[in-house]
Amino acid sequence: MSVDPDYLALLVCPISRTPLRLDAERNELISDAARLAYPIREGVPVLLVEAARPLAEQA
Amino acid sequence: MTQTHDMIVRRQFGEQAAAYVESSVHAGGEDLDWIEQVAARARPAHALDLGTGGGHVAYRLARQAGRVTASDLAGEMVAAVLATAEGKGLANVAGEIAPAEALPFADAAFDLLACRFSAHHWRDFEAGLREARRVLASGAPALFVDVVAPERPSLDMHLQAVELLRDPSHVRDYRVSEWIAALGRAGFEIRDLRSLRLRMDFPSWTARMRTSELHVAAIRSLQSLASADVAGHFALEADGSFTIDTVAIEAI
């Protein structure tokens, strides 16, 4: 199930409160500020820190 | 036991999503009519149903708002709400999973917020109210409906005890005086406050939460030993059914 892009644009990272970037390939919402990837499960974004995947430090 | 409060909430409600979508206590009521009336007056562009549960507020708001966001901590609840909204032909409902204490929205993102029978589950009531204030535009209506505890300690304690036995994720039914004080601290100004009594049918009240037989027996035992004051206030019935106090608050 895909998520409405207009809706995704309304969501922010609950930690940094900065915009999220959709990674369509991995079906994740990326918080560049918090270095976290939040999953989208069955079309529902999961904005839980404990469910997020930590991103590797940028070089 | 190493489960966090949020994990317990998700377990309790995730498994019971369908029961909440179908629950007659949750699907109807004057408080839902009141929420829809306020929404009809406000005609919000974007409304938030905070702690959507079975989605009953979201379905009502969807008829009056440009767009509705249904937020809940339990993913199964949100998925069930979105599927039900689609089945009702409501194309303007979206949803996400987040705790009330850390909402994934920008400041002033909404121009109406409704929160029904949710706050008594929050890990941090005051943080949730502060988040509600933050994501709501200045001057926009916030509607809170919840079970409230009587002001008298003996009645308050009975209510919390049976609530906790029924649902291990129960935190607290706040007193009206606690609601008023906490809303003030969060930056809300109360515009309207109304009280309603709600009868809880014991068999469906416990079945909805899959309360264990042991806990059902403990609730029945507490009820059988209750003082005349307690039995009178809650209008305790022979089968364990009882009547609770709820409050509906409009704040800005």
Contacts between the chains, C-beta under 8 A, distances in Angstrom:
chain1	res1	chain2	res2	distance
A	3	B	94	7.5
A	4	B	94	6.0
A	7	B	69	7.6
A	7	B	94	4.2
A	10	B	46	7.7
A	10	B	69	7.4
A	10	B	105	6.6
A	10	B	106	7.6
A	10	B	109	6.3
A	11	B	96	6.4
A	11	B	104	4.9
A	11	B	105	6.9
A	12	B	104	5.5
A	12	B	105	6.2
A	12	B	106	5.4
A	13	B	104	6.8
A	14	B	98	6.0
A	14	B	102	4.1
A	14	B	103	6.7
A	14	B	104	4.5
A	15	B	102	7.5
A	17	B	106	6.9
A	20	B	104	7.9
A	41	B	75	6.3
A	42	B	75	7.9
A	42	B	79	5.4
A	43	B	79	7.7
A	43	B	82	7.0
A	44	B	75	6.0
A	44	B	78	5.0
A	44	B	79	5.6
A	44	B	82	6.9
A	44	B	95	6.0
A	44	B	96	6.4
A	44	B	97	5.9
A	45	B	96	4.4
A	45	B	97	6.9
A	45	B	104	7.7
A	46	B	75	6.4
A	46	B	96	7.6
A	46	B	97	4.6
A	47	B	96	5.7
A	47	B	97	6.3
A	47	B	98	4.1
A	47	B	102	7.9
A	47	B	104	4.0
A	48	B	6	7.7
A	48	B	97	6.3
A	48	B	98	6.7
A	48	B	99	7.1
A	49	B	102	7.7
A	50	B	6	7.9
A	51	B	97	7.9
